[in-house]
Amino acid sequence: MRVHTILCVGLLMVVPFAALATEPVEEIPNFARGASLYSANCGRCHNARGPGEYSDGSWPIIVTHMRVIAGLPGDQAREIEAFLRASNNPPKRVVARKVPPATLSGEQLLQQYGCRGCHIIEGVGGTIGPSLDGLFERRNEAWVHAQIQRPKENNPKTLMPEFGLTDAEVSLIISVLPKGK
């Protein structure tokens, strides 16, 4: 009887949380989560290497191998691979948007494109890309705009994917980046 009571009480405690899990949650695009996972997992052991060092045919083998070694769940490994493939082939990549960009704020665009997965912004984020804190002390706004819109133009080996952002979207993103002193 005691085991039955414990099971019933445990079930009553789990059911409300299960109901919460069924709430619709806005999904972060695979490449954004993949960038964050790449930063958190792969960056621990490897120097950030450009995806262009390997072909798209090599990434499934490499990611599977690392999945075993690092103990990554399958969904995380697939998201890391999606990020690496997107980084490898930016001109072919068309970003599917859940919300029309005209209705998004700069902060929402930072979230949608997973900028903090690779960059530190206001002290929070990944370390694969350079910190964006103090960026405007090092670069002018025109350079930053071009770098966000066409990242491979100045550095063909950059890990940053080309997202196909409009001038207006880039301006919104720039408007929320820390301006420094």
C-alpha positions in Angstrom: 0.0 0.0 0.0 2.8 2.4 0.9 4.5 2.0 -2.6 1.1 2.6 -4.3 0.7 5.8 -2.2 4.2 7.0 -3.1 3.5 6.3 -6.8 0.2 8.2 -6.8 1.7 11.2 -5.0 4.7 11.2 -7.4 2.3 11.0 -10.3 0.3 14.0 -9.0 3.5 16.0 -8.7 4.6 15.1 -12.3 1.3 15.7 -14.1 1.3 19.5 -13.6 4.9 19.7 -15.0 3.9 17.5 -18.0 1.1 19.9 -18.7 3.6 22.8 -18.8 5.8 20.9 -21.2 2.9 20.8 -23.8 2.7 24.6 -23.9 3.8 25.9 -27.3 7.4 27.3 -27.1 9.0 29.4 -29.8 11.7 27.2 -31.3 15.2 28.7 -31.8 16.4 27.8 -35.3 18.7 24.8 -35.4 21.7 26.9 -36.5 21.3 29.2 -33.5 21.0 26.4 -30.9 23.8 24.6 -32.8 26.1 27.6 -32.4 25.4 27.7 -28.7 26.0 24.0 -28.3 29.1 24.1 -30.4 30.4 26.9 -28.2 29.5 25.1 -25.0 30.7 21.6 -26.0 33.2 21.6 -28.8 34.9 24.8 -27.8 35.9 23.2 -24.5 38.4 20.9 -26.2 39.0 22.3 -29.7 40.2 25.7 -30.9 37.4 27.1 -32.9 38.1 25.7 -36.4 36.4 27.0 -39.5 33.7 24.7 -40.9 35.3 25.2 -44.3 38.2 22.9 -43.2 35.8 20.0 -43.7 33.3 19.2 -46.5 29.6 18.7 -45.8 30.1 15.0 -46.3 32.7 14.9 -43.5 30.6 16.6 -40.9 28.2 13.7 -40.2 31.1 11.4 -39.6 32.9 13.9 -37.4 29.8 14.8 -35.4 28.9 11.2 -34.9 32.4 10.5 -33.6 32.3 13.4 -31.3 28.7 12.5 -30.2 30.1 9.2 -28.8 33.2 10.8 -27.2 31.4 13.8 -25.7 28.2 12.0 -24.9 26.0 14.4 -26.8 22.3 13.6 -27.2 21.3 13.1 -30.8 19.2 16.3 -31.1 22.2 18.3 -29.9 24.5 16.6 -32.3 22.1 17.3 -35.2 21.9 21.0 -34.2 25.7 21.3 -34.1 25.9 19.7 -37.5 23.2 22.1 -38.8 25.2 25.0 -37.5 28.4 23.7 -39.1 26.7 23.1 -42.5 25.1 26.5 -42.4 28.5 28.1 -41.7 30.0 26.1 -44.5 27.5 27.1 -47.1 26.1 30.6 -46.3 25.1 31.7 -49.8 22.8 28.7 -50.2 21.2 29.1 -46.8 17.9 30.8 -46.6 16.8 31.6 -43.1 13.2 30.6 -42.4 11.6 33.3 -40.3 8.7 32.5 -37.9 7.9 36.2 -37.4 8.2 38.8 -40.2 11.4 40.8 -39.4 9.6 44.1 -39.6 7.8 43.3 -36.4 10.8 42.3 -34.5 13.0 44.4 -32.2 16.8 44.4 -32.3 16.8 42.3 -29.1 14.4 39.8 -30.6 16.6 39.6 -33.7 19.6 38.9 -31.5 17.6 36.0 -29.9 16.2 34.7 -33.2 19.6 34.5 -34.9 21.3 33.1 -31.8 24.0 35.9 -31.6 24.8 35.1 -28.0 25.5 31.5 -28.9 28.9 32.7 -30.2 29.4 36.3 -29.0 29.5 37.8 -25.5 27.0 40.7 -25.4 26.8 42.6 -22.1 28.8 39.9 -20.4 26.6 37.0 -21.5 27.2 34.5 -24.4 29.6 32.2 -26.1 33.2 32.6 -26.9 33.6 31.3 -30.4 33.2 34.7 -31.9 34.7 37.9 -30.6 33.0 39.7 -27.7 30.7 42.5 -28.9 31.2 44.4 -25.6 33.4 47.4 -26.5 33.0 46.7 -30.2 32.3 50.3 -31.1 35.6 51.3 -29.4 37.4 49.1 -31.9 35.3 49.6 -35.1 32.9 52.1 -36.6 29.3 51.5 -37.3 29.7 51.1 -41.1 32.3 48.3 -40.5 30.0 46.6 -38.0 27.0 46.8 -40.4 29.1 45.2 -43.2 30.5 42.6 -40.9 27.0 41.5 -39.7 25.5 41.5 -43.2 28.5 39.9 -45.0 30.7 38.2 -42.4 32.9 36.3 -44.9 33.8 39.4 -46.9 36.6 40.4 -44.5 37.4 37.0 -43.2 36.5 34.0 -45.4 37.3 31.5 -42.6 34.9 33.1 -40.1 32.5 30.7 -38.4 29.7 33.3 -38.6 27.0 32.3 -41.1 25.6 34.8 -43.5 22.0 35.2 -42.4 20.7 37.2 -45.4 19.7 40.1 -43.1 18.3 43.3 -44.6 19.8 46.7 -44.0 16.9 47.4 -41.6 17.4 44.2 -39.6 21.2 44.9 -39.3 20.4 48.5 -38.1 18.0 47.1 -35.5 20.7 44.7 -34.2 23.3 47.4 -34.1 20.9 49.6 -32.2 20.9 47.2 -29.2 24.6 46.3 -29.2 26.5 47.9 -26.3 28.0 51.2 -27.4 30.7 51.3 -24.6 31.8 54.5 -22.9 
